[in-house]
Amino acid sequence: MINSRLIFSKITDPFLNQALEEILLNSVYNREYDLIVRLWSAKPSVIIGRNQSLRMEVNIKASQKYQIPIIRRITGGGAVYLDLGCLNFSFYLNNNCIFYTTNVSNLNKSLMQIIVNALTLSKLDCLIQPPNSITINGKKISGSAQIFKGNSVLHHGTLLVNTNLQKLTELLNVEKKIREIRYITSKKADVTNVSFINQNIAITQIIQNIIIQIEDAFQLKLTEQNLTESELNQAKMMMRKKYLDFNWLNKIP
């Protein structure tokens, strides 16, 4: 039987949330847990991929106008805009889990299918759009990314429930983008909120359905646990050392 854990994180600090992704990945890497699921939201922020160029992905003037921070994460993929209307899901798992694989395509398909099944329970007709997106009526509602560490992996993603799409578009719209092949550039796509499709849907309902589908897929009962004081202290230290560091944000991939 695998050692699993469910975290409903009330932390909305975007810098601290990115640091927690590393700390909890370390937990499954060190075999303290085999599977951790974290469901969380963050205050308005722009998160760019590990191998992206800041100036190519973010409208800096718009971020300054709205006083929205920009943070570089440890996973690959494209730039995203987060706010409290966006539900973030993080899966941390090691090779004791049935869905663990180093084949990124298969990993994406298995874990994104859990989200699709949860949305189906919420009467939303959505599809997986390879390699790492979920769409409704041809519009993107979710994207995901991952990073491996030894025989463990962090797979995390976003779900647009009631996000400010005007700010999303403005912040991620970079005019006269310089194309440089060595950078990972975001693929622009039409986006929508799931609340536009089902006005009665609530994040709490989606969360409940995601948990149902995770437990069914992994054949287990998740145990809810709070973040420990040690985890929070480690994350705060990493946040100060790395995620608030100008050099990490502006590193050249």
Secondary structure, 3 states (H helix, E strand, C coil): CCCEEEEECCCCCHHHHHHHHHHHHHHHHCCCCCEEEEEECCCCEEEECCCCCHHHHCCHHHHHHHCCCEEECCCCCCCEEECCCEEEEEEEEECCCCCCCCCHHHHHHHHHHHHHHHHHHCCCCCEEECCCEEEECCEEEEEEEEEEECCEEEEEEEEECCCCHHHHHHHCCCCCCCCCCCCCCCCCCCECCHHHHCCCCCHHHHHHHHHHHHHHHHCCCCCECCCCHHHHHHHHHHHHHHHCCHHHHCCCC
